[in-house]
Amino acid sequence: MTEHVSAPSASERGAALATLLKLNDPPIIGLSATPDDPMRRHTTLRLGGPADLWCVPDDPGALSALLSRANEANVPVSFVGGGTNLLVRDGGIRGVVVNLRRINRVSQPQEESDPMLVAVEAGASTGRVLQFATSRAFGGVEFLAGVPGTVGGGLIMNAGTYLGEFTDVVIEVQSLNLRGEIIRRAHADCGFRYRDSNLPKDELIIGALLRLRPRSLEAIERDVAKLREHRRQREPMGVPNNGSTFKNPEGDYAGRLIEAAGLKGTRRGGAVVSDKHANWLIVDREVQPSCTSRDLIDLIEHVEGEVERAHGVRLRREVKILGED
Ligand SMILES: Cc1cc2nc3c(=O)[nH]c(=O)nc-3n(C[C@H](O)[C@H](O)[C@H](O)COP(=O)(O)OP(=O)(O)OC[C@H]3O[C@@H](n4cnc5c(N)ncnc54)[C@H](O)[C@@H]3O)c2cc1C
């Protein structure tokens, strides 16, 4: 079921926007803040209305200042990483949307005696983490091959593939609450499970400590190449998407259930169930140049209803839906 968030009236929206613009006055040093920034620019589905204020801090200082001003002004704050698992509704996202792509270091902490520890900042891309590990012959993150996005989103989602998932390598996760306090959570307190975690929705993940293991470069490269080839054969390429739309139910595959319900190729406007992989609900601009988030949400709801009717299984969504209609 899609939960509906009602849009504010024009005067409420005007007042909220005025508060937001005051938020960066005087300007926070090291913060890039763009009002009314279309979220289609920041999501791999290329869909979604505007973020009221899209904010990219250069460093932790700018980030803390932003969060404390937003907290004082009682402005809602949302977090977006690579936007690779996000469907933003057509009305966009109210308040501040924080993106950490410039806070993206990957390093070996000098103060730690364990040489296999790697510190990753939340804005680092998963590709960068894999590259860092491979260049040092550190194994453990081969599972990231072909998984787009950032460390922050990957931790929230416990992203992974048949080679593993974040939970296998995380020692600690660091986050910031809206009062600007840093919280360190040991692995056991993160509640990682299949494509999900208990990391609180109102905290911004700022980094993590991973423990990798020595492995031959040859073995790492073999696994990575095999995973990439596996993906190339099965996944639709070159169309806006966010990977799997639904989680696999216990002991089965969402794609198998959707295909067996005869839904491959089903359309709602410009949104379509991929012919190549039925668990990928994609945007097809060739057949229909305009596609809205509403089209995709309608398609998701249709697929959920039909799969339940055909198999008695309620699919759970992997895609995160943000914003208002
Ligand atoms: C082509 C393609 C292939 C994919 N293949 C896979 C796959 O094999 N395995 C897999 O698991 N996933 C896959 N995905 C889905 C997606 O890549 C992962 O879920 C990824 O980890 C999301 O990371 P992100 O940074 O893009 O997060 P986003 O999509 O930006 O956000 C996801 C969630 O995390 C939250 N979030 C993001 N950053 C932060 C932060 N710093 N602090 C707090 N909350 C935050 C957001 O609010 C949202 O709730 C695929 C997606 C695509 C487009």
The ligand as an SDF file (V2000), in Angstrom:
LIG
                    3D

 53 58  0  0  0  0  0  0  0  0999 V2000
   21.3440   -0.5810  -11.8020 C   0  0  0  0  0  0  0  0  0  0  0  0
   21.0900   -0.8710  -10.3500 C   0  0  0  0  0  0  0  0  0  0  0  0
   21.4880   -2.0770   -9.8060 C   0  0  0  0  0  0  0  0  0  0  0  0
   21.2840   -2.3360   -8.4430 C   0  0  0  0  0  0  0  0  0  0  0  0
   21.7020   -3.5360   -7.9240 N   0  0  0  0  0  0  0  0  0  0  0  0
   21.5930   -3.7650   -6.6030 C   0  0  0  0  0  0  0  0  0  0  0  0
   22.0960   -4.9840   -6.0370 C   0  0  0  0  0  0  0  0  0  0  0  0
   22.6430   -5.8420   -6.7240 O   0  0  0  0  0  0  0  0  0  0  0  0
   21.9700   -5.1610   -4.6970 N   0  0  0  0  0  0  0  0  0  0  0  0
   21.3830   -4.2290   -3.8920 C   0  0  0  0  0  0  0  0  0  0  0  0
   21.3140   -4.4320   -2.6660 O   0  0  0  0  0  0  0  0  0  0  0  0
   20.8850   -3.0810   -4.4090 N   0  0  0  0  0  0  0  0  0  0  0  0
   20.9840   -2.8260   -5.7310 C   0  0  0  0  0  0  0  0  0  0  0  0
   20.4770   -1.6630   -6.2560 N   0  0  0  0  0  0  0  0  0  0  0  0
   19.7780   -0.7040   -5.3850 C   0  0  0  0  0  0  0  0  0  0  0  0
   20.7050    0.3690   -4.7930 C   0  0  0  0  0  0  0  0  0  0  0  0
   21.8600    0.5020   -5.5540 O   0  0  0  0  0  0  0  0  0  0  0  0
   21.1060    0.0730   -3.3500 C   0  0  0  0  0  0  0  0  0  0  0  0
   19.9690   -0.0410   -2.5250 O   0  0  0  0  0  0  0  0  0  0  0  0
   22.0400    1.1530   -2.8080 C   0  0  0  0  0  0  0  0  0  0  0  0
   22.6720    0.6860   -1.6570 O   0  0  0  0  0  0  0  0  0  0  0  0
   21.3380    2.4820   -2.4900 C   0  0  0  0  0  0  0  0  0  0  0  0
   22.3310    3.4470   -2.1780 O   0  0  0  0  0  0  0  0  0  0  0  0
   22.1250    5.0030   -2.4580 P   0  0  0  0  0  0  0  0  0  0  0  0
   23.2830    5.7290   -1.9260 O   0  0  0  0  0  0  0  0  0  0  0  0
   21.8110    5.2230   -3.8860 O   0  0  0  0  0  0  0  0  0  0  0  0
   20.8540    5.2840   -1.5620 O   0  0  0  0  0  0  0  0  0  0  0  0
   19.5720    6.1430   -1.9380 P   0  0  0  0  0  0  0  0  0  0  0  0
   18.8110    5.4470   -3.0250 O   0  0  0  0  0  0  0  0  0  0  0  0
   19.9300    7.5440   -2.1510 O   0  0  0  0  0  0  0  0  0  0  0  0
   18.7480    6.0120   -0.5760 O   0  0  0  0  0  0  0  0  0  0  0  0
   18.2950    4.7510   -0.0950 C   0  0  0  0  0  0  0  0  0  0  0  0
   17.7870    4.9370    1.3420 C   0  0  0  0  0  0  0  0  0  0  0  0
   18.8820    5.2780    2.1830 O   0  0  0  0  0  0  0  0  0  0  0  0
   18.6640    6.5510    2.8030 C   0  0  0  0  0  0  0  0  0  0  0  0
   19.9740    7.2050    2.8600 N   0  0  0  0  0  0  0  0  0  0  0  0
   20.8770    7.3830    1.8550 C   0  0  0  0  0  0  0  0  0  0  0  0
   22.0070    7.9500    2.3290 N   0  0  0  0  0  0  0  0  0  0  0  0
   21.8110    8.1400    3.6530 C   0  0  0  0  0  0  0  0  0  0  0  0
   22.6170    8.6800    4.7140 C   0  0  0  0  0  0  0  0  0  0  0  0
   23.8610    9.1250    4.5200 N   0  0  0  0  0  0  0  0  0  0  0  0
   22.0860    8.7130    5.9610 N   0  0  0  0  0  0  0  0  0  0  0  0
   20.8430    8.2540    6.2020 C   0  0  0  0  0  0  0  0  0  0  0  0
   20.0500    7.7440    5.2570 N   0  0  0  0  0  0  0  0  0  0  0  0
   20.5260    7.6770    4.0040 C   0  0  0  0  0  0  0  0  0  0  0  0
   17.6490    7.2760    1.9270 C   0  0  0  0  0  0  0  0  0  0  0  0
   16.8990    8.2250    2.6720 O   0  0  0  0  0  0  0  0  0  0  0  0
   16.7840    6.0810    1.4800 C   0  0  0  0  0  0  0  0  0  0  0  0
   15.8690    5.7260    2.4920 O   0  0  0  0  0  0  0  0  0  0  0  0
   20.6510   -1.3730   -7.6200 C   0  0  0  0  0  0  0  0  0  0  0  0
   20.2430   -0.1390   -8.1800 C   0  0  0  0  0  0  0  0  0  0  0  0
   20.4730    0.1080   -9.5420 C   0  0  0  0  0  0  0  0  0  0  0  0
   20.0720    1.4380  -10.1290 C   0  0  0  0  0  0  0  0  0  0  0  0
  1  2  1  0
  2  3  1  0
  2 52  2  0
  3  4  2  0
  4  5  1  0
  4 50  1  0
  5  6  2  0
  6  7  1  0
  6 13  1  0
  7  8  2  0
  7  9  1  0
  9 10  1  0
 10 11  2  0
 10 12  1  0
 12 13  2  0
 13 14  1  0
 14 15  1  0
 14 50  1  0
 15 16  1  0
 16 17  1  0
 16 18  1  0
 18 19  1  0
 18 20  1  0
 20 21  1  0
 20 22  1  0
 22 23  1  0
 23 24  1  0
 24 25  2  0
 24 26  1  0
 24 27  1  0
 27 28  1  0
 28 29  2  0
 28 30  1  0
 28 31  1  0
 31 32  1  0
 32 33  1  0
 33 34  1  0
 33 48  1  0
 34 35  1  0
 35 36  1  0
 35 46  1  0
 36 37  1  0
 36 45  1  0
 37 38  2  0
 38 39  1  0
 39 40  1  0
 39 45  2  0
 40 41  1  0
 40 42  2  0
 42 43  1  0
 43 44  2  0
 44 45  1  0
 46 47  1  0
 46 48  1  0
 48 49  1  0
 50 51  2  0
 51 52  1  0
 52 53  1  0
M  END
$$$$
